[in-house]
Amino acid sequence: MAFSFKDIIAWQKAYEFVLLVYKATKRFPDFEKHGLSSQFQRAAVSIVANIAEGSKKLSKADKLRMMNIAQGSLEECRCYVMLSKDLEYISEDEYNTLTYSIEGASFYLNAYCKAITEDRGFHD
């Protein structure tokens, strides 16, 4: 069986986070449709998309560049989670769920980057 981006735990955790983001932003005020809601969704999707794209890059440098872009989008989402809570668009429970989810994705993405750097988990 061929290696797929879906086999990467960091991608799996980030994908779970994306689904949570879409569920949360569905309930944002209508005026945020083209504002925070859209930005939050795009940044979350960027995490999984860049992990997927990077998984097929041939060089270590290219893989790490894509993973670094994913890390940047993940940090952007951390900001949006906080902002969503402070604007009272999400409840404390939703905030905790999103925070827990993004922490897991971050942990595994950092571990995957380390594995690439150390030539472990460097799939073609």
C-alpha positions as CSV (number, residue, x, y, z in Angstrom):
1,M,0.0,0.0,0.0
2,A,1.4,3.4,-1.0
3,F,2.1,6.1,1.6
4,S,-0.6,8.8,1.7
5,F,-0.8,12.2,3.5
6,K,-3.7,10.6,5.3
7,D,-1.2,8.4,7.1
8,I,0.4,11.4,8.8
9,I,-0.9,11.8,12.3
10,A,-0.3,15.5,12.1
11,W,-2.6,15.7,9.1
12,Q,-5.2,13.6,10.9
13,K,-5.2,15.8,14.0
14,A,-5.2,19.0,11.8
15,Y,-8.2,17.6,9.8
16,E,-10.1,17.0,13.0
17,F,-9.4,20.6,13.9
18,V,-10.6,21.9,10.5
19,L,-14.0,20.1,11.1
20,L,-14.3,21.7,14.5
21,V,-13.6,25.1,13.0
22,Y,-16.3,24.7,10.3
23,K,-18.8,23.6,13.0
24,A,-17.9,26.6,15.2
25,T,-17.9,29.2,12.4
26,K,-21.3,28.1,11.2
27,R,-22.8,29.9,14.2
28,F,-20.8,33.1,13.8
29,P,-22.8,36.3,13.1
30,D,-23.8,36.7,9.4
31,F,-21.7,39.9,9.1
32,E,-18.6,37.7,9.8
33,K,-19.2,35.5,6.7
34,H,-16.6,37.4,4.7
35,G,-14.6,38.4,7.8
36,L,-13.3,36.3,10.7
37,S,-15.3,33.2,9.7
38,S,-13.8,33.1,6.2
39,Q,-10.2,33.9,7.4
40,F,-10.5,31.2,10.2
41,Q,-11.7,28.6,7.7
42,R,-9.1,29.4,5.1
43,A,-6.2,29.3,7.7
44,A,-7.5,25.9,9.1
45,V,-7.8,24.4,5.6
46,S,-4.3,25.7,4.8
47,I,-2.8,23.6,7.6
48,V,-4.1,20.3,6.1
49,A,-3.5,21.3,2.5
50,N,0.1,22.2,3.1
51,I,0.8,19.0,5.1
52,A,-0.7,17.1,2.2
53,E,1.2,18.9,-0.5
54,G,4.4,18.8,1.5
55,S,4.1,15.0,2.0
56,K,4.9,14.5,-1.7
57,K,7.7,17.0,-2.1
58,L,10.9,15.2,-3.0
59,S,13.5,17.2,-1.1
60,K,13.8,17.6,2.7
61,A,14.0,21.4,2.3
62,D,10.8,21.5,0.2
63,K,8.9,19.2,2.7
64,L,10.1,21.4,5.6
65,R,9.1,24.6,3.8
66,M,5.5,23.3,3.3
67,M,5.4,22.1,7.0
68,N,6.5,25.5,8.1
69,I,3.7,27.1,6.1
70,A,1.3,24.7,7.8
71,Q,2.8,25.8,11.2
72,G,2.2,29.4,10.3
73,S,-1.4,28.7,9.5
74,L,-1.8,26.8,12.7
75,E,-0.5,29.8,14.7
76,E,-2.9,32.0,12.8
77,C,-5.7,29.7,13.9
78,R,-4.6,29.9,17.5
79,C,-5.2,33.7,17.3
80,Y,-8.6,33.2,15.7
81,V,-9.6,30.7,18.5
82,M,-8.8,33.4,21.1
83,L,-10.5,36.1,19.1
84,S,-13.6,34.0,18.6
85,K,-13.8,33.4,22.4
86,D,-13.2,37.1,23.3
87,L,-15.8,38.2,20.8
88,E,-18.2,35.7,22.4
89,Y,-18.7,33.9,19.1
90,I,-17.9,30.6,20.8
91,S,-18.5,29.3,24.3
92,E,-15.9,28.4,26.9
93,D,-16.4,24.7,26.1
94,E,-15.9,25.3,22.4
95,Y,-12.8,27.3,23.1
96,N,-11.4,24.5,25.2
97,T,-12.3,21.9,22.6
98,L,-10.7,24.0,19.8
99,T,-7.6,24.7,21.9
100,Y,-7.2,21.1,22.9
101,S,-7.5,20.1,19.2
102,I,-5.0,22.7,17.9
103,E,-2.5,21.7,20.6
104,G,-2.6,18.1,19.4
105,A,-2.2,19.1,15.8
106,S,0.7,21.4,16.8
107,F,2.4,18.7,18.8
108,Y,2.2,16.1,16.0
109,L,3.2,18.7,13.3
110,N,6.3,19.6,15.2
111,A,7.1,15.9,15.7
112,Y,6.7,15.3,12.0
113,C,9.0,18.2,11.2
114,K,11.6,16.8,13.6
115,A,11.3,13.4,11.9
116,I,11.9,14.9,8.5
117,T,14.9,16.8,9.8
118,E,16.3,13.6,11.3
119,D,15.5,11.6,8.1
120,R,12.8,9.6,9.9
121,G,9.3,9.6,8.5
122,F,10.7,11.1,5.2
123,H,8.3,9.3,2.8
124,D,8.2,9.6,-0.9
